[in-house]
Amino acid sequence: MRSVDSPVPWRTALKIAGTSATALPPERVPLGAAVGRVLAEPVRAGADLPGADAAAMDGYAVAGAGPWRVVGRILAGGPAWAGVLGPGQAAEIMTGAVVPPGTVAVLPYETADLTGAAGWTKPHIRRAGEDARAGDELLRPGRVVTPAVAGLLAQAGLDDVPVRRRPSVRLVVTGDEVVSAGVPGAGQVRDVFAPMVSALVAAAGGVVADRVLLRDDAGLLADCLAATDVDVVVVTGSSSAGAADHLHRVLDTLGARRLVDRVACRPGRPQSLAALPGGRWVAGLPGNPYAGLVACVTLLQPLLYGLTGAARPPAPRLSVVGDAHLPPAATLLVPVRLAGDHATIVPGGRPASLAGAAAADALAVLEDGWSSGAAADLMLLL
């Protein structure tokens, strides 16, 4: 059991969350379902890319020196040219079609001069294997499958690919005062975490398996944490030290290893991260909405990147302009709007309000010594 007397520095918490988990086991998925997933194994070309010398443009395949006489037409996907294209001969050819043996260049329609007076300066031929040879490693493990990557894998002849399994997440929203729909009445608050956390989980490569709205009851919370059907349980509220905050006591009962108890940041101090027996994880978020958002980018998203095997996106660093009062011995995270070569602080970054964050592009990490105009890291709100 890890006991902490003082809050963990914000950067330390970020590092702990990103390095504590190992990537989940691989699974093979169809190529069409792989975009956004993380490659679990090296991917190799199944054939030369391209597979044959092919025209890079629509035009004329020519042999020898001009003038050239057109003796046929070659369509992409059509029959191969019979024999050799002889000196002084040309064949009309489409982009992607295999050039006949003997071809020295493809003259684009736009500039073709079959008299040979202009000659040619570029061959406009894609040579077999110029991108990769069969068996070459195309991509290494850890690469996120982007649309361009998916296209390359299709070129390589792959129908399915090995990717890391997506972390499954259960969202447990605690509080007798929380309602899941409609306009909250007096003394009630609307559940803002279901849409917000679900989007942040998806952006980090996870999937929300279900959401549980739970009244303040230690036994019910223990049951949710003891279930073994998900990789991560996210608990909102219940992470502070009040009479209705049961998370820490329940974690102790379940034999959890607490990695982060509190974080030296504003807002979001009462956030936590724990490892349950069996390789499962619990992320505790403060109940205030903006504080919960800060905890998501500090602990939850880095944890999910670790489970997917993906690198955490780099934090751009820009000059941050505006008014902010730094708390003593703590990191301040404020909503900012990007403005070219700098970022401007958006008012309204209060723990219980999402108005500022909703108008922002990122959270600026303001640390000791910062003043308006100084550079700071930005956590993009993806």
Backbone hydrogen bonds in HBPLUS format (Angstrom, degrees):
<---DONOR---> <-ACCEPTOR-->    atom                        ^
c    i                          cat <-CA-CA->   ^        H-A-AA   ^      H-
h    n   atom  resd res      DA  || num        DHA   H-A  angle D-A-AA Bond
n    s   type  num  typ     dist DA aas  dist angle  dist       angle   num
A0008-VAL N   A0262-ARG O   2.81 MM 254  6.04 167.6  1.82 141.2 137.5     1
A0264-ALA N   A0008-VAL O   2.74 MM 256  5.63 166.5  1.76 142.9 144.9     2
A0012-THR N   A0009-PRO O   3.06 MM   3  5.23 118.2  2.46 100.9 116.6     3
A0013-ALA N   A0009-PRO O   2.93 MM   4  6.23 158.6  1.97 159.7 166.2     4
A0014-LEU N   A0010-TRP O   2.98 MM   4  6.26 159.4  2.02 153.2 158.8     5
A0015-LYS N   A0011-ARG O   3.03 MM   4  6.21 156.3  2.08 142.7 148.6     6
A0016-ILE N   A0012-THR O   2.86 MM   4  6.12 162.9  1.89 155.0 159.7     7
A0017-ALA N   A0013-ALA O   2.98 MM   4  6.17 167.9  2.00 154.0 156.7     8
A0018-GLY N   A0014-LEU O   3.12 MM   4  6.28 147.9  2.23 140.7 149.3     9
A0019-THR N   A0015-LYS O   3.01 MM   4  6.08 131.8  2.25 148.7 159.8    10
A0020-SER N   A0016-ILE O   3.08 MM   4  5.77 132.7  2.31 151.1 156.5    11
A0024-LEU N   A0307-LEU O   2.76 MM 283  5.45 161.2  1.80 154.0 147.6    12
A0165-ARG N   A0025-PRO O   3.04 MM 140  6.06 158.1  2.09 154.4 156.7    13
A0027-GLU N   A0163-VAL O   2.75 MM 136  5.55 150.1  1.83 159.8 169.8    14
A0163-VAL N   A0027-GLU O   2.84 MM 136  5.55 169.8  1.85 163.1 159.8    15
A0029-VAL N   A0161-VAL O   3.06 MM 132  5.72 157.5  2.11 152.5 153.7    16
A0161-VAL N   A0029-VAL O   2.97 MM 132  5.72 153.8  2.04 158.4 160.0    17
A0033-ALA N   A0030-PRO O   2.87 MM   3  5.42 149.4  1.96 116.6 126.0    18
A0031-LEU N   A0159-ASP O   2.93 MM 128  5.56 158.9  1.97 140.7 136.0    19
A0034-ALA N   A0031-LEU O   3.10 MM   3  5.11 166.0  2.12 109.1 113.0    20
A0037-ARG N   A0034-ALA O   2.89 MM   3  5.35 159.8  1.94 136.9 140.3    21
A0036-GLY N   A0145-VAL O   2.75 MM 109  5.31 161.8  1.79 146.9 152.2    22
A0145-VAL N   A0037-ARG O   2.83 MM 108  5.63 165.0  1.86 166.5 171.0    23
A0164-ARG N   A0038-VAL O   2.83 MM 126  5.63 149.8  1.92 156.0 166.1    24
A0039-LEU N   A0143-ARG O   2.97 MM 104  5.51 174.2  1.97 150.7 150.4    25
A0142-GLY N   A0039-LEU O   2.86 MM 103  5.30 167.7  1.87 141.5 143.5    26
A0040-ALA N   A0162-PRO O   2.92 MM 122  5.52 170.7  1.92 128.2 129.4    27
A0043-VAL N   A0139-LEU O   3.00 MM  96  5.27 163.0  2.03 148.5 152.5    28
A0138-LEU N   A0043-VAL O   2.69 MM  95  5.62 154.8  1.75 153.5 162.6    29
A0139-LEU N   A0043-VAL O   3.36 MM  96  5.27 157.3  2.41 135.7 140.9    30
A0045-ALA N   A0136-ASP O   2.89 MM  91  5.53 154.5  1.95 153.9 160.6    31
A0135-GLY N   A0045-ALA O   2.79 MM  90  5.07 164.5  1.82 136.6 142.1    32
A0046-GLY N   A0156-ALA O   3.25 MM 110  5.45 145.6  2.37 131.4 140.9    33
A0049-LEU N   A0132-ALA O   2.78 MM  83  5.09 166.3  1.80 153.0 150.8    34
A0131-ASP N   A0049-LEU O   2.79 MM  82  5.27 153.1  1.86 154.4 160.0    35
A0132-ALA N   A0049-LEU O   3.24 MM  83  5.09 151.0  2.33 137.3 138.4    36
A0129-GLY N   A0050-PRO O   2.87 MM  79  5.30 151.9  1.94 138.1 146.6    37
A0099-VAL N   A0053-ASP O   3.10 MM  46  6.03 154.3  2.17 129.8 137.7    38
A0054-ALA N   A0126-ARG O   2.93 MM  72  5.19 158.9  1.97 141.8 148.3    39
A0126-ARG N   A0054-ALA O   2.76 MM  72  5.19 162.3  1.79 163.9 164.4    40
A0055-ALA N   A0097-ALA O   2.91 MM  42  5.65 157.8  1.96 158.1 162.2    41
A0096-GLY N   A0055-ALA O   2.87 MM  41  5.15 169.2  1.88 139.2 142.9    42
A0056-ALA N   A0124-HIS O   2.96 MM  68  5.14 166.1  1.98 139.8 135.1    43
A0109-TYR N   A0058-ASP O   3.19 MM  51  6.34 151.9  2.28 134.8 134.5    44
A0059-GLY N   A0093-ILE O   2.96 MM  34  5.48 169.8  1.97 160.6 161.6    45
A0093-ILE N   A0059-GLY O   2.83 MM  34  5.48 169.5  1.84 143.7 145.1    46
A0060-TYR N   A0107-LEU O   2.87 MM  47  5.05 146.8  1.98 131.4 142.0    47
A0107-LEU N   A0060-TYR O   2.75 MM  47  5.05 158.5  1.79 146.3 146.5    48
A0061-ALA N   A0091-ALA O   2.79 MM  30  5.14 161.1  1.82 158.0 153.4    49
A0091-ALA N   A0061-ALA O   2.85 MM  30  5.14 148.3  1.95 142.0 152.4    50
A0062-VAL N   A0105-ALA O   2.98 MM  43  5.74 165.0  2.00 165.5 167.7    51
A0104-VAL N   A0062-VAL O   2.83 MM  42  6.08 166.4  1.85 162.2 164.4    52
A0063-ALA N   A0089-GLN O   3.09 MM  26  5.74 148.0  2.20 166.9 168.9    53
A0088-GLY N   A0063-ALA O   2.93 MM  25  5.86 149.2  2.02 140.8 139.5    54
A0068-TRP N   A0114-LEU O   2.80 MM  46  5.28 162.1  1.83 156.5 161.0    55
A0069-ARG N   A0088-GLY O   2.84 MM  19  6.26 150.5  1.92 146.0 151.2    56
A0090-ALA N   A0069-ARG O   2.82 MM  21  5.47 142.2  1.96 140.1 132.0    57
A0071-VAL N   A0090-ALA O   2.77 MM  19  6.02 160.3  1.80 174.2 169.4    58
A0092-GLU N   A0072-GLY O   2.90 MM  20  6.26 146.4  2.01 160.5 150.2    59
A0074-ILE N   A0092-GLU O   2.70 MM  18  6.11 149.9  1.79 155.3 165.8    60
A0094-MET N   A0074-ILE O   3.19 MM  20  6.56 137.1  2.39 156.2 168.5    61
A0078-GLY N   A0075-LEU O   2.95 MM   3  5.07 161.0  1.99 124.0 126.1    62
A0085-LEU N   A0101-PRO O   2.86 MM  16  6.07 163.4  1.89 171.6 168.2    63
A0089-GLN N   A0086-GLY O   2.97 MM   3  5.51 146.5  2.08 144.8 144.7    64
A0097-ALA N   A0094-MET O   3.01 MM   3  5.61 164.2  2.04 138.4 141.1    65
A0103-THR N   A0100-PRO O   3.20 MM   3  5.86 156.8  2.26 141.2 141.7    66
A0106-VAL N   A0123-PRO O   2.73 MM  17  5.64 151.1  1.81 141.0 149.9    67
A0111-THR N   A0108-PRO O   3.08 MM   3  5.64 141.6  2.23 114.8 123.9    68
A0112-ALA N   A0108-PRO O   2.80 MM   4  5.52 120.2  2.16 156.4 174.2    69
A0116-GLY N   A0113-ASP O   3.11 MM   3  5.94 166.2  2.12 122.4 126.4    70
A0119-GLY N   A0116-GLY O   3.19 MM   3  4.96 137.4  2.38  92.2 104.3    71
A0130-GLU N   A0127-ARG O   3.11 MM   3  5.54 154.8  2.18 139.0 134.6    72
A0136-ASP N   A0133-ARG O   2.88 MM   3  5.50 162.8  1.91 144.6 146.3    73
A0150-ALA N   A0146-THR O   2.89 MM   4  6.19 160.8  1.93 157.5 162.5    74
A0151-GLY N   A0147-PRO O   3.02 MM   4  6.31 150.8  2.11 143.1 150.8    75
A0152-LEU N   A0148-ALA O   2.96 MM   4  6.30 154.2  2.03 148.6 155.5    76
A0153-LEU N   A0149-VAL O   2.90 MM   4  6.19 160.7  1.93 155.9 160.9    77
A0154-ALA N   A0150-ALA O   2.99 MM   4  6.22 149.9  2.09 143.3 151.5    78
A0155-GLN N   A0151-GLY O   2.95 MM   4  6.25 155.4  2.01 146.4 153.2    79
A0156-ALA N   A0152-LEU O   2.95 MM   4  6.26 143.2  2.08 143.4 154.0    80
A0158-LEU N   A0153-LEU O   3.08 MM   5  5.64 166.5  2.10 157.4 154.2    81
A0157-GLY N   A0154-ALA O   2.93 MM   3  5.14 159.6  1.97 108.7 114.6    82
A0207-VAL N   A0167-PRO O   2.96 MM  40  6.31 152.9  2.04 169.2 171.0    83
A0231-ASP N   A0168-SER O   3.03 MM  63  5.25 135.1  2.24 123.3 135.9    84
A0232-VAL N   A0168-SER O   3.04 MM  64  6.33 155.0  2.10 160.8 166.2    85
A0169-VAL N   A0207-VAL O   2.91 MM  38  6.01 150.5  2.00 153.9 154.7    86
A0209-ALA N   A0169-VAL O   2.67 MM  40  5.51 147.0  1.78 141.2 152.9    87
A0170-ARG N   A0232-VAL O   2.88 MM  62  6.38 156.8  1.94 156.8 164.3    88
A0234-VAL N   A0170-ARG O   2.82 MM  64  6.13 167.5  1.84 163.5 167.7    89
A0171-LEU N   A0210-ASP O   3.04 MM  39  6.42 167.6  2.05 157.1 157.9    90
A0212-VAL N   A0171-LEU O   2.74 MM  41  6.15 162.2  1.77 163.9 168.9    91
A0172-VAL N   A0234-VAL O   2.72 MM  62  5.91 179.9  1.72 174.7 174.7    92
A0236-THR N   A0172-VAL O   2.92 MM  64  6.34 162.3  1.95 159.8 163.8    93
A0173-VAL N   A0212-VAL O   2.80 MM  39  6.11 158.4  1.85 166.3 173.5    94
A0214-LEU N   A0173-VAL O   2.79 MM  41  5.90 168.1  1.80 151.6 155.8    95
A0174-THR N   A0236-THR O   3.26 MM  62  5.99 162.0  2.29 142.8 148.0    96
A0175-GLY N   A0214-LEU O   2.93 MM  39  6.40 130.4  2.18 155.6 167.7    97
A0178-VAL N   A0175-GLY O   3.25 MM   3  5.44 168.2  2.26 110.0 113.6    98
A0189-VAL N   A0177-GLU O   2.87 MM  12  5.98 153.4  1.95 145.9 147.2    99
A0179-VAL N   A0189-VAL O   2.90 MM  10  6.21 152.0  1.98 157.9 164.5   100
A0191-ASP N   A0179-VAL O   2.85 MM  12  5.87 145.3  1.97 170.1 166.1   101
A0188-GLN N   A0185-GLY O   2.98 MM   3  5.29 158.3  2.03 133.9 133.2   102
A0196-MET N   A0192-VAL O   3.38 MM   4  6.38 161.1  2.42 145.4 149.8   103
A0197-VAL N   A0193-PHE O   2.72 MM   4  5.31 155.9  1.77 141.9 150.4   104
A0198-SER N   A0194-ALA O   3.20 MM   4  5.86 151.1  2.29 132.6 141.3   105
A0199-ALA N   A0195-PRO O   3.23 MM   4  6.27 157.2  2.28 139.0 144.1   106
A0200-LEU N   A0196-MET O   3.10 MM   4  6.39 157.9  2.15 147.7 154.0   107
A0201-VAL N   A0197-VAL O   2.78 MM   4  5.94 155.6  1.84 154.8 161.2   108
A0202-ALA N   A0198-SER O   3.01 MM   4  6.20 163.6  2.04 146.7 151.0   109
A0203-ALA N   A0199-ALA O   2.99 MM   4  6.17 155.1  2.05 145.0 151.9   110
A0204-ALA N   A0200-LEU O   3.24 MM   4  6.40 135.3  2.45 135.6 145.6   111
A0204-ALA N   A0201-VAL O   3.12 MM   3  5.26 133.6  2.35  99.6 112.0   112
A0206-GLY N   A0201-VAL O   2.90 MM   5  5.12 157.9  1.95 149.3 142.0   113
A0205-GLY N   A0202-ALA O   3.08 MM   3  5.14 163.6  2.10 107.7 111.1   114
A0217-ASP N   A0215-ARG O   2.79 MM   2  5.77 110.8  2.28 119.9 103.4   115
A0221-LEU N   A0217-ASP O   3.06 MM   4  6.29 158.4  2.10 151.7 158.3   116
A0222-ALA N   A0218-ALA O   2.89 MM   4  6.09 155.5  1.95 148.4 155.1   117
A0223-ASP N   A0219-GLY O   3.06 MM   4  6.34 153.6  2.13 146.6 153.2   118
A0224-CYS N   A0220-LEU O   3.13 MM   4  6.46 155.2  2.20 145.7 151.6   119
A0225-LEU N   A0221-LEU O   3.04 MM   4  6.34 156.3  2.09 151.6 157.9   120
A0226-ALA N   A0222-ALA O   2.90 MM   4  6.00 143.0  2.04 147.0 157.2   121
A0281-TRP N   A0231-ASP O   2.97 MM  50  6.32 155.4  2.04 150.5 158.6   122
A0233-VAL N   A0281-TRP O   2.86 MM  48  6.26 157.1  1.91 149.3 155.7   123
A0283-ALA N   A0233-VAL O   2.94 MM  50  6.37 156.7  2.00 152.4 159.8   124
A0235-VAL N   A0283-ALA O   2.91 MM  48  6.25 161.1  1.94 156.6 162.9   125
A0285-LEU N   A0235-VAL O   2.74 MM  50  6.02 170.8  1.75 161.6 164.5   126
A0237-GLY N   A0285-LEU O   2.85 MM  48  6.05 141.6  2.00 145.0 156.7   127
A0247-LEU N   A0238-SER O   3.05 MM   9  5.42 145.9  2.17 144.0 153.2   128
A0245-ASP N   A0242-GLY O   3.08 MM   3  5.12 163.0  2.10 107.1 111.8   129
A0250-VAL N   A0246-HIS O   2.99 MM   4  6.14 163.1  2.02 163.4 169.0   130
A0251-LEU N   A0247-LEU O   2.90 MM   4  6.11 160.4  1.93 156.7 162.3   131
A0252-ASP N   A0248-HIS O   3.06 MM   4  6.29 158.1  2.11 147.0 152.2   132
A0253-THR N   A0249-ARG O   3.04 MM   4  6.32 156.6  2.10 146.3 152.6   133
A0254-LEU N   A0250-VAL O   3.02 MM   4  6.29 147.6  2.13 148.9 157.3   134
A0256-ALA N   A0251-LEU O   2.98 MM   5  5.20 169.3  1.99 156.3 152.7   135
A0255-GLY N   A0252-ASP O   3.11 MM   3  5.17 160.2  2.15 105.0 110.7   136
A0257-ARG N   A0275-ALA O   2.81 MM  18  5.07 167.7  1.83 149.2 152.4   137
A0275-ALA N   A0257-ARG O   2.85 MM  18  5.07 162.5  1.88 141.6 144.9   138
A0259-LEU N   A0273-LEU O   2.87 MM  14  5.57 151.7  1.95 146.1 155.1   139
A0260-VAL N   A0273-LEU O   3.13 MM  13  4.97 162.4  2.16 141.9 141.7   140
A0273-LEU N   A0260-VAL O   2.91 MM  13  4.97 153.5  1.98 135.9 138.7   141
A0263-VAL N   A0269-ARG O   2.97 MM   6  4.81 161.7  2.01 136.6 142.5   142
A0265-CYS N   A0263-VAL O   2.78 MM   2  5.59 132.4  2.01 110.0  94.6   143
A0331-THR N   A0264-ALA O   2.98 MM  67  6.34 164.2  2.00 136.9 137.0   144
A0266-ARG N   A0331-THR O   2.73 MM  65  6.19 144.9  1.85 160.7 166.7   145
A0333-LEU N   A0266-ARG O   3.02 MM  67  6.34 164.7  2.05 163.8 166.8   146
A0271-GLN N   A0269-ARG O   2.84 MM   2  5.71 138.5  2.02 103.4  93.6   147
A0272-SER N   A0284-GLY O   3.00 MM  12  4.75 157.0  2.05 131.2 134.9   148
A0284-GLY N   A0272-SER O   2.82 MM  12  4.75 162.0  1.85 129.5 135.7   149
A0274-ALA N   A0282-VAL O   2.89 MM   8  5.17 155.1  1.95 152.0 157.9   150
A0282-VAL N   A0274-ALA O   2.90 MM   8  5.17 156.8  1.95 152.8 153.3   151
A0276-LEU N   A0280-ARG O   2.72 MM   4  5.06 158.8  1.76 140.4 145.9   152
A0292-GLY N   A0288-ASN O   2.79 MM   4  5.96 149.1  1.89 155.6 166.0   153
A0293-LEU N   A0289-PRO O   2.96 MM   4  6.31 146.0  2.08 145.1 154.3   154
A0290-TYR N   A0351-PRO O   2.90 MM  61  4.86 127.3  2.18 141.4 149.3   155
A0294-VAL N   A0290-TYR O   3.03 MM   4  6.36 159.4  2.07 150.9 155.4   156
A0291-ALA N   A0351-PRO O   3.31 MM  60  4.99 149.5  2.41 132.4 129.0   157
A0295-ALA N   A0291-ALA O   3.01 MM   4  6.31 154.6  2.08 144.9 151.8   158
A0296-CYS N   A0292-GLY O   2.97 MM   4  6.24 144.1  2.10 142.1 151.9   159
A0296-CYS N   A0293-LEU O   3.10 MM   3  5.04 119.7  2.48  92.8 108.0   160
A0297-VAL N   A0293-LEU O   3.20 MM   4  6.61 157.3  2.26 154.6 158.1   161
A0298-THR N   A0294-VAL O   3.00 MM   4  6.14 134.9  2.21 141.2 154.5   162
A0299-LEU N   A0295-ALA O   2.84 MM   4  5.75 174.7  1.84 153.0 154.5   163
A0301-GLN N   A0296-CYS O   2.79 MM   5  5.86 177.5  1.79 166.4 165.7   164
A0303-LEU N   A0299-LEU O   3.12 MM   4  6.14 154.1  2.19 144.4 151.9   165
A0304-LEU N   A0300-LEU O   3.01 MM   4  6.31 158.6  2.05 154.7 160.5   166
A0305-TYR N   A0301-GLN O   2.93 MM   4  6.23 156.9  1.98 155.7 162.1   167
A0306-GLY N   A0302-PRO O   3.06 MM   4  6.31 154.6  2.13 144.7 151.2   168
A0307-LEU N   A0303-LEU O   3.03 MM   4  6.39 150.4  2.12 146.6 154.9   169
A0308-THR N   A0304-LEU O   2.96 MM   4  6.20 144.3  2.09 148.5 157.8   170
A0309-GLY N   A0305-TYR O   2.97 MM   4  6.00 126.0  2.27 140.6 154.2   171
A0310-ALA N   A0305-TYR O   3.08 MM   5  5.13 128.9  2.36 148.2 150.7   172
A0309-GLY N   A0306-GLY O   3.31 MM   3  5.12 139.0  2.49  91.3 102.5   173
A0378-LEU N   A0316-PRO O   2.82 MM  62  5.50 141.5  1.96 164.2 174.8   174
A0318-LEU N   A0376-ALA O   3.17 MM  58  5.77 147.2  2.28 160.1 153.1   175
A0376-ALA N   A0318-LEU O   2.87 MM  58  5.77 147.4  1.98 146.1 150.7   176
A0343-ALA N   A0319-SER O   2.77 MM  24  6.16 154.7  1.83 161.8 169.8   177
A0320-VAL N   A0374-ALA O   2.92 MM  54  5.92 164.9  1.94 147.6 146.6   178
A0373-GLY N   A0320-VAL O   2.71 MM  53  5.16 168.2  1.73 144.2 142.9   179
A0321-VAL N   A0343-ALA O   2.78 MM  22  6.17 164.1  1.81 164.0 168.5   180
A0345-ILE N   A0321-VAL O   2.92 MM  24  6.19 164.1  1.95 163.0 165.8   181
A0332-LEU N   A0366-LEU O   2.93 MM  34  5.08 167.1  1.95 157.6 156.6   182
A0366-LEU N   A0332-LEU O   2.80 MM  34  5.08 165.6  1.82 169.3 164.6   183
A0334-VAL N   A0364-ALA O   3.10 MM  30  5.32 153.4  2.18 142.9 148.1   184
A0364-ALA N   A0334-VAL O   2.75 MM  30  5.32 158.7  1.80 163.8 161.2   185
A0346-VAL N   A0335-PRO O   2.84 MM  11  5.51 174.5  1.84 142.2 142.9   186
A0336-VAL N   A0362-ALA O   2.89 MM  26  5.50 160.3  1.93 155.7 154.4   187
A0361-ASP N   A0336-VAL O   2.82 MM  25  6.12 159.7  1.86 149.9 154.0   188
A0362-ALA N   A0336-VAL O   3.26 MM  26  5.50 155.3  2.33 153.0 153.5   189
A0337-ARG N   A0344-THR O   2.85 MM   7  5.28 156.4  1.90 146.4 151.4   190
A0344-THR N   A0337-ARG O   2.91 MM   7  5.28 165.0  1.93 149.8 151.9   191
A0339-ALA N   A0342-HIS O   2.78 MM   3  5.38 155.4  1.83 167.9 162.4   192
A0353-SER N   A0350-ARG O   3.04 MM   3  5.31 161.4  2.08 116.0 122.1   193
A0358-ALA N   A0354-LEU O   2.84 MM   4  5.88 154.3  1.91 153.0 159.9   194
A0359-ALA N   A0356-GLY O   3.13 MM   3  5.33 138.4  2.31 101.4 112.7   195
A0360-ALA N   A0357-ALA O   3.07 MM   3  4.92 160.2  2.11 102.6 108.4   196
A0381-LEU N   A0361-ASP O   3.10 MM  20  5.82 176.7  2.10 139.2 138.2   197
A0363-LEU N   A0379-MET O   2.88 MM  16  5.03 154.3  1.95 130.8 138.4   198
A0379-MET N   A0363-LEU O   2.78 MM  16  5.03 170.2  1.79 150.0 152.2   199
A0365-VAL N   A0377-ASP O   2.89 MM  12  5.42 166.0  1.91 161.9 163.6   200
A0370-TRP N   A0367-GLU O   2.95 MM   3  5.82 153.7  2.02 153.3 155.7   201
A0374-ALA N   A0371-SER O   2.88 MM   3  5.65 164.0  1.91 154.3 156.5   202
